[in-house]
Each structure stands twice: as C-alpha cells, then as structure tokens.
Amino acid sequence: MVRVGVDENLAQELLVDFPREAEIVRIPRNPSGVLDVDFWIIPFALKSAQKTFQYLRGVKAVQSMMAGVDWITPWLPKDIVLCDGRGLHDISASEWVLTAIMASLKRFPHYRDMQLRQEWKGQASIPDGFMKVGGAQVGQYAVLGEDLAGKTVLILGYGSIGAAIEARLNPFGVTIIRLARSARKVPEVFAVEELHRLLPEADIVVAIVPLTAETNGLIGAAEIGLMRRNALLVNAARGPVVVTEALLEALQQDRIRAVVDVTDPEPLPAGHPLWSAPNCMITPHVGGSTPEFIHRAFRFGADQVRRFIAGEELENVVTDAGY
C-alpha cells in the first residue's frame, strides 16, 4: 500500500478515482503528531503547508494542484520530487483572461459603477482617458467600447495556459505574439529576451509566466514605458511579476489600463492605492478557481498516484527552473 496524504476536509467524492492500492491518510490542518505519508497531495491552504510538512515522515513525492510552486520550493527538501499543476488551470485561467480582456474593452467595470449609482449615461464624454470621443465619430455616435477583432495580443509565458489563451482568442481575429523562456519555431515563439522589441507592437499584454528569480519584476517602468498608450495589461501570473509602483504610476497617468488577478502585496490591503487606481480592474486571485478545476485536479492526482505505485516517471516534475 502507498500512503497518500490529503487534507482532512477533502470531499470523499474527489477520491473515487484513486487506486485501491492507495491508503488515504487525512492530514489535519493543525497536526498534533507525526504522520507517515509516501505521496502528499498538498492542500490549497497555502499558509499551512510548510507547518504541516514538519509533521510528515517518509514523503517521497509532493503533488501541488497549483500551477505556480514558488510558495513551496523555498522549504521543500530538494530530494523530494515536486510536481506542479501544469495543465490543470488551462481552461479556467484562459477563460478568466478572455473575460478580463472583453470586460475591459467593453467597459463593463465602468457600466457596473454607473449601475450602482443608478445612472443611465451612454455618452463617452466622461473623465476617462480611454473613452473620449474624437475624430470622425463626433456628433454621429458615442464610443462605448472597443472591438477585440484586429487587436495584437502578446502572451508573455507561452506554456499550456498560454496556448489555451490563444485558442480562445483565435475566433476573434486577433494577431498573437508568443514569448517564452526559450524560442521555438512551431508555433513561432520568441525568447523572453525579445520582450522590449515586441512590447510596442501589442495592444494587449497578457502575463502568464511562473514566478522565478528571472520573472520577478519582469514588467517594470521600462517595460510599461514601451507599451502602446491605452494598451491593456492583464496579469494572470503572480503579483511580483509586475512592479506595483510602476503599474500605479502608469495607471494614474492614464498611460495604460490593467486587469489583475494577482497583486504585490497579496492580499491587497485595504487603503492600498491600487484599489482606486483609474482604468484598473482587480479580482482576488480567483482566475483558476472553479468547481470543474477541482475535479480535474484530483483526477490528475489519482493518475499521478498510479504512476507512483507502478514506479513510472511522474508528470509535471518541477526542475531547477522552478516549474
């Protein structure tokens, strides 16, 4: 039997696919004694994981259901195999990105604010740098939003989620620029070193990179300065990938707009200026959180346990690169 550690509160229905050779060990949120576990499926309660690990003995493999493992690698011993949740968030995270883009282009946050004030205003002559009427449309109709069609979208971090984002954007008739750690030919992917050259070409920049030493602060004042005026920055990666002070300055100067699911600091404290920054929409790190994701995650976990029992190579093994 292989002892598989899971959170004490995990619903039984999520364990139905696990092999009979797996002995399920339910791990308390606040353990009081040592627990023997071979394969640990790490809980989503991030803050408790490091403390819990101190009570576990015999751990040979750890499976995280999160795409990013930057919160695990600092304290997990290097001789324990760590696997991430790469691929599990493809659907939910890519749908969040598509929603973020469309909501921003179609001004949904602005109209929601008007609804709460019970205001019916269709005209664009409001103090919003991205909604001012000008040009040939003056006197003909109001500019109430933008089309996604024809836009150029730069996907910074072209992994499985990046590919899923592209698949959902393609029907809208956009141009995709792909960047990753290493260049590839099919499909064409540029190395991240090309970021400065390619940023001025994008109407929309989507950050979906893991947080590593190389990506920490990857988008700062210099990078934002290279973006087109009125461009949209979507951060679905980790908060520190974007330098908060640089983002705030650009938002307050009406240079760009942003939709962020992650922030630095996180959680974003009450009173932080990012909450009230113009042209910015914030969601509280929920991009990958859906009921369907949970079921996908534990079906994958069951498959990983089968591989472990059979002595096969596990999938999604985290390397020295941090993912």
VEXDO-237722 format. One record per residue (C-alpha): x, y, z; residue in one letter. Coordinates in steps of 0.05 Angstrom, whole numbers, plus 5000, padded with zeros to 4 digits. Each point is the difference from the previous one (the first is absolute). Layout:
BEGIN
XYZa ...
END
This chain:
BEGIN
500050005000m 502150714985v 498150525052r 496950604966v 499350635043g 494150464986v 496750565038d 495449795056e 494250394970n 500649724929l 493349764973a 499649244993q 497250074929e 506850284978l 503449355020l 495749514960v 505149944944d 505949825046f 502749294993p 498449475052r 507449955016e 499850705028a 498850085075e 497050685010i 503050385060v 495950615019r 504650535027i 497350495051p 500850744987r 503450045068n 503649345011p 501849795071s 504449404983g 504349674947v 496549724938l 503049504951d 498750194928v 503349784935d 496450454951f 497450675024w 494650374961i 501350695027i 494150415025p 497650644969f 500750355068a 506850284981l 501950295068k 499249345036s 504049564953a 506950145027q 497849895072k 496449364982t 506249724965f 503850015066q 495449455025y 500649544940l 504849424995r 502149584940g 497750504947v 503049814932k 495650414953a 495850635007v 494450184951q 497850724999s 493450174965m 502450714988m 503650204936a 505050415038g 504449685054v 504050615021d 496849945069w 502449285008i 507149984972t 503350425055p 498549495055w 499149324966l 506449575002p 503149914932k 500049245005d 492449985000i 496849994931v 495450604990l 494750014946c 495950604982d 493050094972g 502150184930r 494149894953g 494749985054l 498650754996h 500050044924d 492450064993i 498350435060s 506050474995a 499350104925s 492650145007e 501650515055w 505050344953v 495050034943l 494750285048t 505050525027a 501650234930i 492850054977m 497650335064a 505450534994s 499050144926l 492550045008k 500650445063r 495949545045f 503250255065p 498050714981h 492949804984y 499549595064r 502150625039d 494650404965m 494849475016q 501850045074l 498950764995r 493649884961q 502650424942e 498149904927w 505450344959k 501849764931g 504450584979q 507549945005a 501550715022s 502149785070i 506750095035p 502949364973d 506150044955g 497849384962f 492950224985m 500750704972k 496350124935v 504050274943g 501249954926g 494749844947a 495049725050q 498950675035v 492750184996g 498249334968q 500349495056y 503349885067a 506149565007v 497749525055l 505349464994g 505049674953e 500249404955d 504849445015l 500349824927a 506450254967g 503850095065k 507049735012t 500749595063v 506849845030l 499949385044i 505950035048l 501149295024g 497949534944y 498949355037g 493749585003s 495750575028i 502950474948g 498149524944a 493049945030a 499450765001i 502050034926e 494849464982a 494550425032r 502350654968l 500849734929n 492650034982p 500250755012f 504950144944g 505950235041v 507449974986t 503949605052i 507250135022i 502849445043r 505850055049l 503149475044a 506549855035r 502749684937s 498450144927a 496449474958r 498249964926k 493349634999v 496150395020p 504550614997e 502050175071v 504950565016f 504949965058a 498450465058v 506250404983e 495950284941e 494950315048l 502450724992h 499949954924r 493049704997l 496350395054l 498850624956p 496349554950e 494649765049a 493250295017d 499249495055i 505449685043v 498349385039v 504949785054a 499449255017i 507249835020v 501849625063p 503450405056l 507449864999t 506350415012a 499950184926e 492750224997t 499850395065n 499150724979g 500049814926l 495050554984i 502450645030g 500350744982a 504349884938a 495449454973e 493650395014i 503250604967g 500949594936l 492649814998m 495350374954r 496050565031r 493249725021n 502649284997a 497049495047l 504449615049l 496949365027v 503849675057n 497849285011a 506949795024a 502550215068r 499850695031g 507550125003p 500749884925v 497450714992v 503350565041v 494250305038t 502850705005e 501250034924a 493049744986l 496950515047l 503750584968e 497949794930a 492849915021l 499750675035q 503050344938q 494749674956d 505549674959r 497449295003i 494349605030r 500449355038a 496249405025v 503549615054v 498349365036d 506450035042v 503350575037t 506350185038d 498750015058p 494849455003e 494850015029p 499550734980l 498950385066p 494350495010a 502150704982g 505349794950h 500050504941p 499249444949l 492849915023w 498150694976s 504850064941a 496550234936p 498949514943n 501549405044c 495749395016m 502049525055i 497849295016t 502649665063p 504349444970h 494149594976v 502049894927g 501049255008g 494849875053s 493949634973t 496249375022p 502149664936e 507350145014f 499649635067i 497549374966h 505350054945r 505350085053a 498349385039f 499149574939r 507050204982f 502249875072g 497249294995a 503949884935d 506350255033q 499149515058v 499149444950r 506650194967r 503350035068f 497649315018i 502249724934a 506950315007g 498850424938e 502650714988e 495350525029l 497350564956e 501150745013n 506449905039v 502850685021v 507150124978t 505350495024d 496750524956a 494350025051g 494549684958y 
END
